[in-house]
Amino acid sequence: MAVVAEADVVVVGAGLAGLRCAHELEGAGLEVVVLDHEDAPGGRIRTDVVDGHLVDRGFQLLNPGYPAVRRWVDTAALDLHAFDAGVAARDADGVRRLGHPWHAPGLLPASVRAVAGSVPGTLGLLRWAAPLLTPGRGSLGRRLGSAPDTSLAASLDAAGVSGLPRTVLDRFLAGVLLEDTGASSAQYARLLVSSFLQATPALPRDGMEALPRQLAARLSGPVRTGVEVEAVERRTGAVGPRVRTAGGAYVARAVVVATAAPGAEALLGVPAPASHGVVTEWYSTTEPPAPRDRARLLHVDGRDRPHGPLVNAAVMSAAAPSYAPPGRHLVGASALLGPDRPVPSSAAMRDHAGELLGSDPRGWELLRRDEVPHALPAQEPPLTLTRPTDLGAGVFVAGDHRDTASIQGALVSGHRAATAVRRALGGAA
């Protein structure tokens, strides 16, 4: 097979992990080539323009409170537009608004009224969150990781979280973890809640794809898109591995596979963890989809039995006006996908979104429906904060399936892989 190019390192995958890894390796003086089968960098974080609207591929937000984002992302350049720090929960009596007491002080009276009848459940929530509020030595992740882990549901039961606080937390985290059984790691859920306590999730002015575009723009070497990688070959007696594509081979001293978990399994045989999926529908409307006092809140179903399939609905353009053209509003509505649940119909999703937002959805225009079956790796207990990146023979692996299932985890994984490559190549650091 003809050799297309030789480099110090070939990175397969131009998502956040691959781009972060490539940037650090270039900073160490190594020649790096990045390959990706898509038509642009970004991995699972992509944004399309649909009839003048910015439509992300699935419901995604950027939390500027993530330590890796603070360290490696120029959030000012992204021009972030935040949602209000709270949720609007529809229950049998109407819509209750609950907010962060520091980030959304204007929601404090409404929050007190919402939980007034759930004092035991609120005290239980404080017990559950106590590790996040107690100062200690070392990072929160390390401190949580040193304690016994259990499922989210079991931890909430043990703390006595009940009533509206339990329902709202369950529904909110279902949209973040992409599972609603409570089977996820309680320690991971606490890490996520901690990040929401520190900062409010937001949208870049130009869509979520602005994040990987920023990372890609920092690279001096090529990001070759539209390249389908067929195999990563360890070569006995050779200087390094070879990446085989339909157009030829790339030869390198090291190869980093920074794809999603199914891709890493296909190329390297690394077992992929179970994954959670999500379906998101995007609607455009000329009428405001929610009252002004809760238009910038995430909407969830706060009833004991949800009246539809959605885990959340949001007016994206209320937070980031750039997401819709003048005179229009953009609504995003998400439901879970999985092998044991029916795929929700568009009619059911639209009706539930209208009910949660308090709007008649019959005039909404469906812009697009995104079904993402492998949106996030499952994070089941006991929580494993890091998995090995060096597979030997010059082959490395990165991605949110090697750390935590988040933007934070993807960036940290790319950093860890770059560190391992520099170490393996000897003195390149």
C-alpha positions in Angstrom: 0.0 0.0 0.0 1.3 3.4 -1.0 2.4 5.7 1.9 0.4 8.9 1.9 2.4 10.6 4.6 4.8 10.0 7.4 4.6 11.9 10.7 5.7 11.6 14.3 2.1 11.0 15.4 -1.1 10.3 13.6 -4.3 11.2 15.6 -7.4 9.4 14.4 -10.4 11.5 15.3 -10.9 15.2 15.3 -13.2 15.5 18.3 -12.3 17.3 21.5 -9.9 14.6 22.7 -8.1 14.3 19.5 -7.7 18.0 19.0 -6.5 18.6 22.5 -4.0 15.8 22.1 -2.7 17.0 18.8 -2.2 20.6 20.1 -0.1 19.4 23.1 2.0 17.1 20.9 2.7 20.0 18.5 3.7 22.1 21.4 6.2 19.4 22.3 7.8 19.8 18.8 6.2 16.7 17.2 4.9 16.6 13.7 1.2 15.6 13.9 -1.4 14.6 11.3 -5.1 14.4 12.3 -7.5 12.3 10.4 -11.3 12.2 10.6 -14.1 10.6 8.5 -16.4 13.6 8.9 -16.4 16.6 6.6 -15.2 18.9 9.5 -13.6 18.7 12.9 -15.8 18.3 16.0 -16.7 14.7 16.5 -20.1 14.5 18.2 -20.1 18.3 18.6 -21.4 19.8 15.3 -23.7 22.7 14.4 -25.6 23.1 11.1 -27.4 26.1 9.8 -31.0 25.1 9.0 -33.3 27.9 7.6 -31.2 30.5 9.4 -31.2 28.7 12.7 -28.2 27.2 14.5 -29.0 23.6 15.1 -26.6 21.5 17.1 -26.5 17.8 16.5 -28.3 16.8 19.6 -29.0 18.9 22.7 -25.6 20.1 24.0 -24.4 22.8 26.4 -21.0 24.1 27.4 -20.3 24.4 31.1 -17.6 27.0 31.7 -17.2 25.6 35.2 -15.4 22.5 34.0 -11.7 22.8 35.1 -10.5 21.6 31.7 -12.6 24.3 29.9 -11.2 27.0 32.2 -7.7 25.7 31.5 -7.7 25.1 27.7 -10.7 27.0 26.2 -10.9 30.7 25.4 -14.5 31.1 26.6 -14.5 34.8 26.0 -13.8 34.3 22.3 -16.8 31.9 22.2 -19.1 34.7 23.4 -21.1 32.4 25.7 -24.8 33.0 26.4 -26.0 31.3 29.5 -29.4 29.9 30.4 -30.8 31.0 33.8 -29.4 28.8 36.6 -32.4 26.8 37.3 -35.3 24.6 36.0 -39.0 25.0 35.4 -40.8 21.9 36.6 -44.4 21.2 35.5 -46.3 19.4 38.2 -50.0 18.8 38.9 -50.4 22.3 40.2 -48.7 24.2 37.4 -45.1 25.2 36.8 -42.6 25.6 39.6 -39.4 27.5 39.2 -36.3 26.5 41.1 -32.9 28.2 40.8 -29.4 28.4 42.2 -29.5 30.7 45.2 -26.2 32.4 44.2 -26.3 32.3 40.4 -30.0 33.1 40.1 -31.0 35.1 43.2 -34.1 36.4 41.5 -35.5 32.8 41.6 -35.0 32.5 45.4 -38.6 33.4 46.4 -40.0 31.0 43.8 -37.6 28.3 44.8 -38.7 28.6 48.5 -42.3 28.4 47.6 -41.7 25.4 45.4 -40.0 23.3 48.1 -42.1 24.6 51.0 -44.1 21.4 51.2 -41.1 19.2 50.8 -38.9 20.1 53.8 -37.8 16.5 54.5 -36.9 15.9 50.9 -35.0 19.2 50.8 -33.0 18.3 53.9 -32.2 15.0 52.3 -30.9 16.8 49.2 -28.6 18.8 51.4 -27.3 15.6 53.0 -26.7 14.1 49.6 -24.9 17.2 48.4 -22.8 17.6 51.6 -19.6 16.2 50.1 -19.8 19.0 47.5 -20.2 21.7 50.1 -17.5 20.5 52.6 -14.0 21.7 51.9 -11.2 19.1 51.8 -7.7 18.4 50.6 -7.2 17.4 47.0 -9.6 17.6 44.1 -13.2 16.8 44.5 -12.9 13.9 42.1 -10.2 12.3 44.1 -12.0 12.8 47.4 -15.2 11.4 46.0 -13.3 8.5 44.3 -11.8 7.5 47.7 -15.3 6.9 49.2 -17.5 3.9 48.4 -19.7 4.4 45.4 -23.2 3.2 44.7 -25.9 3.9 42.2 -27.5 7.4 42.0 -30.9 6.0 43.0 -29.5 4.2 46.0 -27.6 7.2 47.2 -30.6 9.5 47.0 -32.7 6.9 48.9 -30.1 6.6 51.6 -30.0 10.4 52.0 -33.8 10.7 52.2 -34.2 12.8 49.1 -37.9 12.8 48.3 -40.8 14.8 47.0 -40.4 17.6 44.5 -36.6 17.9 45.1 -36.1 14.2 44.2 -38.3 14.4 41.2 -36.7 17.5 39.8 -33.2 16.2 40.4 -34.0 12.9 38.8 -35.4 14.5 35.7 -32.6 17.1 35.4 -29.9 14.5 35.8 -31.7 12.2 33.3 -31.1 14.8 30.7 -27.4 15.1 31.6 -26.7 11.4 32.1 -29.1 10.3 29.4 -30.6 7.6 31.6 -33.6 7.8 34.0 -33.2 4.6 36.0 -30.8 6.0 38.6 -28.2 3.3 37.6 -25.4 5.8 37.1 -22.6 6.3 39.6 -23.6 8.5 42.5 -20.1 9.9 42.7 -20.2 10.9 39.0 -23.6 12.6 39.5 -22.1 14.6 42.4 -19.2 15.7 40.2 -21.7 16.9 37.6 -23.8 18.7 40.2 -20.6 20.4 41.5 -19.8 21.7 38.0 -23.4 23.2 37.8 -22.9 24.8 41.2 -19.8 26.6 40.0 -21.1 27.9 36.7 -24.2 28.0 34.5 -24.2 26.0 31.2 -24.2 28.2 28.1 -24.2 28.3 24.3 -21.5 29.8 22.1 -22.8 32.6 19.9 -21.9 30.6 16.8 -23.2 27.2 18.0 -21.5 24.4 19.9 -19.2 23.6 17.0 -17.4 26.8 17.7 -15.7 24.9 20.5 -13.9 22.3 18.3 -13.3 24.9 15.6 -11.4 27.0 18.1 -9.3 24.0 19.1 -8.7 23.0 15.5 -7.6 26.5 14.5 -4.7 26.3 17.0 -3.1 23.4 15.1 -0.3 24.1 12.6 -0.4 20.6 11.1 -3.1 19.2 8.9 -6.6 18.1 9.9 -7.6 15.8 7.0 -11.3 15.3 6.9 -13.3 12.8 4.8 -10.7 10.1 5.5 -12.1 6.7 6.5 -9.6 4.8 8.6 -9.8 1.1 7.9 -7.2 -0.3 10.4 -4.5 0.6 12.8 -1.7 -1.9 12.3 1.0 -2.7 14.8 4.1 -3.7 12.8 6.6 -6.1 14.2 10.1 -4.8 14.0 9.0 -1.5 12.5 9.7 1.9 13.9 6.0 2.5 14.6 2.4 1.6 13.7 0.6 2.2 10.4 -2.8 3.7 9.8 -4.5 2.1 6.7 -7.1 4.1 4.8 -8.8 3.7 1.4 -6.4 6.3 0.0 -3.2 4.8 1.3 -1.2 4.4 4.5 0.0 6.9 7.1 3.2 5.8 8.9 4.1 7.2 12.3 6.1 6.7 15.4 2.8 6.7 17.4 -0.9 6.6 16.7 -3.6 7.9 18.9 -7.1 6.7 18.3 -9.4 9.4 19.7 -12.7 8.3 18.3 -16.0 7.6 20.2 -16.0 4.3 22.0 -17.5 2.1 19.2 -14.8 3.4 16.8 -12.0 2.6 19.3 -13.4 -0.9 19.7 -13.6 -1.5 16.0 -10.0 -0.2 15.4 -8.2 -1.4 18.5 -10.4 -4.1 20.1 -10.7 -1.9 23.2 -14.1 -3.0 24.8 -16.6 -0.2 24.5 -18.7 0.6 27.6 -22.4 0.5 27.3 -23.7 3.8 25.9 -26.8 6.0 26.3 -28.6 7.6 23.4 -30.8 10.7 22.9 -33.2 12.0 20.2 -33.6 15.7 19.9 -36.1 17.6 17.8 -35.7 21.2 16.8 -38.7 23.5 16.2 -39.0 27.0 14.8 -41.9 29.3 15.8 -42.9 32.9 15.4 -44.7 33.0 18.8 -42.7 33.1 22.0 -42.8 29.4 23.2 -42.7 30.1 26.9 -43.5 33.0 29.3 -40.7 35.5 29.7 -40.1 34.7 33.4 -39.1 31.1 32.5 -38.0 31.3 28.8 -34.3 31.0 29.8 -34.9 28.0 32.1 -34.6 24.3 31.3 -38.0 22.7 31.4 -38.7 19.3 32.9 -41.7 17.2 33.8 -42.0 17.4 37.6 -44.9 15.0 38.0 -44.6 11.5 39.5 -45.4 10.0 36.2 -44.2 12.1 33.2 -46.9 12.9 30.7 -44.7 12.3 27.7 -41.3 11.1 26.6 -39.1 14.2 27.0 -36.4 14.6 29.6 -36.2 18.3 28.9 -37.2 21.1 26.6 -35.6 24.5 26.2 -36.0 27.7 24.2 -32.4 27.9 22.8 -32.8 31.3 21.3 -34.0 32.8 24.6 -30.5 32.1 25.9 -28.6 32.7 22.7 -30.5 34.9 20.3 -28.1 34.1 17.5 -29.6 30.6 17.4 -32.7 31.9 15.5 -33.2 34.5 12.8 -35.1 37.7 13.6 -38.7 37.1 14.3 -38.2 33.4 15.0 -37.6 31.3 18.2 -35.8 27.9 18.4 -37.0 25.2 20.7 -35.0 22.0 21.4 -36.8 19.0 22.9 -34.9 15.8 23.9 -35.9 12.2 24.8 -33.9 9.1 25.7 -33.1 6.3 23.3 -32.2 2.8 24.4 -32.7 -0.9 23.6 -35.5 -1.3 26.1 -37.6 1.7 25.3 -39.7 2.6 22.2 -38.4 5.4 20.0 -40.7 8.3 20.7 -42.7 9.7 17.9 -42.4 13.3 16.7 -46.1 13.9 17.6 -45.5 12.7 21.2 -42.3 14.8 21.6 -43.9 17.9 20.1 -47.0 17.6 22.3 -45.0 17.1 25.5 -42.7 20.0 24.6 -45.7 22.3 24.2 -47.1 21.2 27.5 -43.8 21.7 29.4 -43.3 25.2 27.9 -47.0 26.2 28.2 -47.5 26.8 24.5 -49.6 25.5 21.7 -47.1 23.6 19.5 -49.3 23.0 16.5 -47.8 25.9 14.6 -44.2 24.9 15.3 -42.1 24.0 12.3 -40.0 20.9 12.7 -36.5 21.8 11.4 -34.7 18.5 12.1 -34.7 15.4 14.2 -31.4 14.0 15.5 -31.1 10.5 16.8 -27.8 9.9 18.5 -27.7 6.2 19.7 -24.1 6.5 21.2 -24.3 10.0 22.7 -22.5 9.2 26.0 -20.7 6.3 27.6 -22.5 4.9 30.6 -21.0 5.8 34.0 -22.0 3.0 36.3 -20.6 2.5 39.8 -18.0 2.1 41.0 -16.8 5.3 39.3 -13.5 4.9 37.4 -12.0 8.3 36.9 -9.3 7.2 34.4 -8.6 4.3 32.1 -5.3 3.4 30.5 -4.4 5.3 27.3 -1.1 3.5 26.3 -1.9 0.2 24.7 1.7 -0.6 23.8 3.6 -0.9 20.5 3.1 2.9 19.8 -0.7 2.7 19.9 -2.7 5.0 22.3 -6.4 5.6 22.8 -8.3 8.8 24.0 -11.8 9.9 24.4 -14.5 10.5 27.0 -14.8 6.7 27.4 -11.3 6.8 28.9 -12.2 9.4 31.5 -15.6 10.9 32.3 -18.5 11.1 29.9 -18.4 14.8 29.4 -16.6 17.7 27.6 -14.4 17.8 30.7 -13.5 14.1 30.3 -12.8 14.4 26.6 -10.3 17.3 27.0 -8.6 15.6 30.0 -8.3 12.3 28.0 -6.6 14.1 25.1 -4.2 15.7 27.6 -3.4 12.3 29.2 -2.9 10.6 25.9 -0.5 13.4 24.8 1.5 13.0 28.0 1.7 9.2 27.5 2.9 9.7 23.8 5.6 12.1 24.8 6.8 9.8 27.5 6.8 6.8 25.2 8.7 8.6 22.4 11.4 9.6 25.0 12.4 13.1 25.8 9.8 14.7 23.5 8.2 16.4 26.5 
